[in-house]
């Protein structure tokens, strides 16, 4: 399983299970699988829904901050990787 670093978690909203991800490299699209990795975090989550400024989008690029609905708890500073096919 190959991964490429795409950014980090800048905030996590527990009531709605959304991570705010700062994209520092590459792009994220609907259907991608992301790997969240941190001091106490290690899980994968498929991107089924994401928003920029409360508007649904299908892709986020470098320099954007995107809200991604995730399945588990993420923490500020967690690294985010996109899983790419081998």
ChimeraX attribute file (.defattr): number of C-alpha atoms within 10 A of each C-alpha:
attribute: neighborCount
match mode: 1-to-1
recipient: residues
	/A:1	6
	/A:2	9
	/A:3	15
	/A:4	14
	/A:5	16
	/A:6	22
	/A:7	25
	/A:8	23
	/A:9	24
	/A:10	19
	/A:11	17
	/A:12	20
	/A:13	14
	/A:14	13
	/A:15	6
	/A:16	9
	/A:17	15
	/A:18	22
	/A:19	25
	/A:20	22
	/A:21	24
	/A:22	22
	/A:23	22
	/A:24	16
	/A:25	15
	/A:26	14
	/A:27	16
	/A:28	22
	/A:29	16
	/A:30	15
	/A:31	13
	/A:32	16
	/A:33	18
	/A:34	23
	/A:35	21
	/A:36	23
	/A:37	19
	/A:38	16
	/A:39	9
	/A:40	9
	/A:41	15
	/A:42	15
	/A:43	14
	/A:44	18
	/A:45	17
	/A:46	17
	/A:47	18
	/A:48	14
	/A:49	16
	/A:50	23
	/A:51	18
	/A:52	16
	/A:53	9
	/A:54	9
	/A:55	9
	/A:56	12
	/A:57	15
	/A:58	14
	/A:59	15
	/A:60	21
	/A:61	16
	/A:62	14
	/A:63	13
	/A:64	14
	/A:65	20
	/A:66	26
	/A:67	26
	/A:68	23
	/A:69	20
	/A:70	23
	/A:71	14
	/A:72	15
	/A:73	16
	/A:74	27
	/A:75	21
	/A:76	14
	/A:77	15
	/A:78	21
	/A:79	22
	/A:80	25
	/A:81	21
	/A:82	23
	/A:83	18
	/A:84	12
	/A:85	7
	/A:86	6
